[in-house]
Amino acid sequence: MALSISDIVNLNSYQIKQNLKIEKEELPKYFCLNRKNKFSIVKDTIITKIYRLKHLILHRIWINEKKIKRFETIKATNSALFEKPTTPPPCGTAATAAFSKAYGLKQIEHFPRFSTFKITPGTLIVAPQPPSKETAPSPTRPSLFLEKQWNAFEIQQIKNQTNIPLPILQNYLVMAAVGGEFEFVKWLVETHHMEVNFFENDRSPLCAALAANQPKIAAFFLEKGASPNFSKHPYCTPLELAVIYDFPELTNELINRGAELHKKNDQNSSLVENAIIYKSHKALKVILAHGAKIESTDLLGAIIEEDPVSLKLLLEHQADPATEHNHSPLYALALQATNPELIELMLHHGLTYQDHSGNMSDRFRLVFNANVSPKVLEFFIQHKGFQGEPYAISGAYNHFYISQEIAHLDVFHRNGVNPKQHQDWLRQKFLAHRFDLEAQGSFAGNEVTLNGFDAAFTISEMSFSLDAFFKNHPPAESPGLTQNARQNILNAFKQNFVDRFLSPEQRAKNQHTCYHQGKPVLVASGFKDHAYYRVLYKGVMTENNRGREFESATPPGTQMYRIIDPSAASFSLMRSTEKAQPEDLEARQTLHTALKAKNIICFKYKAQKAGICAWAGLKTAFRSMLYLSLLEELQKTLPNDQAASQAEIQADKMYKKWSAWDREYALKNALSFYKSETEITANKALLTQIAQKFKGSKETLNELKALL
């Protein structure tokens, strides 16, 4: 049955599919032996065009005029093949318009002119470097002392005086207490029957003795009736001073005599907090035994001071090791400490870090990876059997590897992880993804799948590849892609990698700033078990997916949208989450509404087979960057439709050139590695599959076969 434009408009997708199937089955009759010479030249082209047409109809893909004209030429040259045509009569713009009207396809005329984009300067947020931990100076205790000590002659002269006024006697008593003259203090009180609850320069004799570090004299004043709460603002109470100077007997006596145990000072510090600050361990033990309240700030202080003795006392008196402060678990600070004894104490007193299967729980692992110090990491490896899972993408080793935490990696290397073996694991994974293969690898005696990856790894790997590619292929080879455009593409990859060390809010602000600076922005999006990428550039957003479909009407490939200026909140909506696909779809619809997204064009590329979406989708994102960069340059001299057609041709050409170069470049690096690192066994099963698919130079292929 012959199909016209009106036929296609009236047919449903099932009828069109069936028609294509019939046409495809009838094709072999044109390729029989007696007609082989005539038709073999166009055989592959015809089949390719049928597949292309099928995608066009079923997925509503825009097809440019040049390809329609090319199909028209094939039809005119081989009219016998088209007795039952499977495509409408190609007639340039008319055919494109007819298809657009029938299927709601978008027209390239709606593509924005990049030159009208208004660039706004801005400052990027830089991830702060972790502060170097400095030892805090020891706190200064409140103290009293005499500038000149009394001698025996001066004391005797005072004793020989008669009718000494009371204010002078009180002054003598305080000075004697501060000077540590116990016998003179005793003589003054007992001889003159002095009351010991008075203030001299706003200090009581008891407080003066304690502040002068004279516990024997302070105990004497208590025996003579000194009040345990007799003090004047803003000076410390007797109990505070006893705790600060770590006098356990006096602390106990003051509490027994009615000193206020739970009262806080003007700085809102409790007795427990003061004991921790001044490392008064004996006094701390006493006040805890008397029931002093333990607050989260007390645990916080013990951990910050890296004081295991205080921390142990608090935990022994029922402090909760899982306590949070300002919505953050306190054990995060213990993980940061240079002394692993702190986290060991917390684990011993009930802090749980394992799930029901005995593995590190997800929540603890997140806190652990973000905070653990090298010394605490080594404690977990040596005493808790922690392995770091160097051959699991979510393992701690790979977290530190991608963050380039050299000190942490050295801990793993000292404890059995082979860095060259890990490099080979990464190399094998990327080779499998580059050649779209299912494969296994043997590492540390275990069979490990080479599937799956994190966007941080793929973005970093592709950034290195593109950098090397552009250096090996100067702008003269592709004049449409300027040096500035090349650098912008590289910067988009590098900025994405750098921003991963920021908070989600800071990351969104940086992306917003880069966009308004007129730079392409690469955003890693996705949902649970699937990654895709967005590129935003001067009024255009592309969604790049090479795995599952977003929805039934959206095939794998690149969807381009015209958008209004996005806000920082819009960039927050784009980030990758662990949500299920329906939730991601809802967020995507919210994003499109906020951006007033209008679909301009769709490029459909074949879905990945065995490789990962995180790699294949990123390649598609790079392809869309090429297209946009080339289109911007071509718009300067051509109308939109012609510029778009040329941009697609040039972008495809450059993308395929890079893709082929990238595969061979990675393979050659792997072969060089196996030659130099003889203790590393090559994965011959993987390399054999690569040899079957490799289409690069004979030299590299022969080198590969020699290794096999």
Buried (B, 14 or more C-beta within 10 A) or exposed (E): EEBEBEBBEEBEEEBBEEBBEEBBEEBEEBBEEEEEEEBEEBBEEBEEBBEBBBBBBBBBBBBBBBBBBBBBEBBEEBEEBBEEBBBBBBBEEBBBEBBBEBBEBBBBEEBBEBEEBEEEEEEBBEBEEEEEEEEEEEEEBEEBEEEEEBEEEEBEEBEEEEEBEEEEBBBBBBBBBBBBBBEBBBBBBEEBEBEBEBBBEEBBBBBBBBBBBBBEBBBBBBEBEBBBEBBEEEBBBBBBBBBBBBBBEBBBBBBEBEBBBEEEBEEEBBBBBBBBBBBBBEBBBBBBEBEBEBBBBBBBBBBBBBBBBBBBBBBEBEBBBEBEBEEEBBBBBBBBBEBBBBBBBBBEBEBEBEEEEEEBBEEBBEBBBEBBBBEBBBBBBEEBEBBBBBBBBEBBBBBBBBBEBEEBBBBBEEBEBBBEBBBBBBBBBBBBBBBBBEBBBEBBEEEBEBBBBBBBBBBBBBBEBBBBBBEEBEBEEBEBBBEEBBEBBBBBBBBBBBBBEBEEEBBBBBBBBBBBBBBBBBBBBBBEEBBBBBBBBBBBBBBBBBBBBBEEEBBBBBBBBBBEBBEBEBBBBBBBBEBEBEEBBEBBEEBBEBBEBEBBBBBBBEBBEBBBBBBBBBBBBBBBBBBBBBBBBBBEEBEBBBBBBBBBBBBBBBBEBBBBBBBBBBBBBBBEBBEEBEEBEBBEEBBEBBBEEBEBEEEBBEBBEEBE
